[in-house]
């Protein structure tokens, strides 16, 4: 409560800077009964062609059926905060 307000995934998706990423790992967290489990992505992000790629961990809620579609090694579109400390993975249900 004393720290800064957390950044919402919906805000990152709506206003974040576009970037490309490769999925290094993807893991569904929680129970198999969760309809919208949290999904942990470890990504290799290429935000700008002139910058070195960097790793970023993203945890976001996705419908179970959507979460199963992501695979290690795949390329995904993401959105980043301006300081590149947080991101969100784009999927078919967004926008």
C-alpha positions as CSV (number, residue, x, y, z in Angstrom):
1,X,0.0,0.0,0.0
2,X,3.0,2.3,0.5
3,X,4.5,1.5,-2.9
4,X,3.5,2.6,-6.4
5,X,0.2,1.5,-7.9
6,X,0.6,-1.8,-9.7
7,X,0.5,-1.7,-13.5
8,X,-2.5,-3.5,-14.9
9,X,-2.1,-5.9,-17.8
10,X,-5.0,-4.2,-19.6
11,X,-3.2,-0.8,-19.4
12,X,0.0,-2.3,-20.8
13,X,-1.9,-3.9,-23.7
14,X,-3.8,-0.7,-24.4
15,X,-0.9,1.8,-24.1
16,X,2.3,-0.2,-24.2
17,X,5.0,0.1,-26.8
18,X,4.9,-2.7,-29.4
19,X,7.8,-5.2,-29.4
20,X,8.5,-8.8,-30.7
21,X,9.6,-11.6,-28.4
22,X,10.5,-15.3,-28.6
23,X,9.1,-17.5,-25.9
24,X,11.9,-19.1,-23.9
25,X,9.5,-20.9,-21.5
26,X,5.8,-20.9,-20.8
27,X,4.1,-22.4,-17.7
28,X,0.6,-22.4,-16.5
29,X,0.3,-21.7,-12.8
30,X,-2.5,-22.8,-10.5
31,X,-5.0,-25.6,-10.6
32,X,-6.4,-27.4,-13.6
33,X,-9.8,-26.1,-12.5
34,X,-8.9,-22.5,-13.0
35,X,-10.8,-21.1,-16.0
36,X,-8.4,-18.2,-16.4
37,X,-5.1,-19.4,-15.0
38,X,-2.0,-17.2,-14.5
39,X,0.6,-18.0,-17.2
40,X,4.3,-17.3,-16.7
41,X,6.2,-16.4,-19.8
42,X,10.0,-16.0,-20.0
43,X,10.6,-14.0,-23.1
44,X,13.6,-12.8,-25.2
45,X,12.4,-9.4,-26.2
46,X,13.5,-7.3,-29.2
47,X,12.1,-3.9,-28.5
48,X,14.3,-2.0,-31.0
49,X,16.5,-3.4,-33.8
50,X,19.4,-1.3,-32.6
51,X,19.2,-2.6,-29.0
52,X,20.4,-5.9,-27.6
53,X,17.5,-8.4,-26.9
54,X,16.8,-8.8,-23.2
55,X,14.9,-11.4,-21.1
56,X,11.6,-10.4,-19.5
57,X,9.3,-12.5,-17.3
58,X,5.6,-11.8,-17.8
59,X,2.8,-13.3,-15.7
60,X,-0.7,-12.7,-16.9
61,X,-4.1,-14.3,-16.8
62,X,-5.3,-16.1,-20.0
63,X,-8.2,-18.4,-20.7
64,X,-7.1,-22.0,-20.3
65,X,-7.6,-22.8,-24.0
66,X,-5.5,-19.8,-25.1
67,X,-2.8,-20.6,-22.6
68,X,-2.3,-24.1,-24.2
69,X,-1.7,-22.5,-27.6
70,X,1.7,-20.9,-26.6
71,X,4.8,-22.9,-27.2
72,X,8.5,-22.5,-26.4
73,X,10.4,-21.1,-29.4
74,X,7.4,-19.3,-30.9
75,X,7.4,-15.6,-31.7
76,X,4.8,-13.4,-30.1
77,X,3.8,-9.8,-30.2
78,X,4.0,-8.0,-26.9
79,X,3.5,-4.6,-25.4
80,X,6.0,-3.0,-23.0
81,X,5.9,-0.2,-20.4
82,X,8.1,2.7,-21.4
83,X,10.9,1.6,-19.0
84,X,10.7,-1.9,-20.3
85,X,10.3,-3.4,-16.8
86,X,6.9,-5.0,-17.5
87,X,5.1,-6.4,-20.5
88,X,2.0,-8.3,-21.7
89,X,1.6,-10.9,-24.4
90,X,-1.0,-10.1,-27.1
91,X,-3.4,-12.9,-28.0
92,X,-6.5,-13.3,-30.1
93,X,-9.0,-12.1,-27.5
94,X,-7.4,-8.7,-27.2
95,X,-8.4,-5.7,-29.3
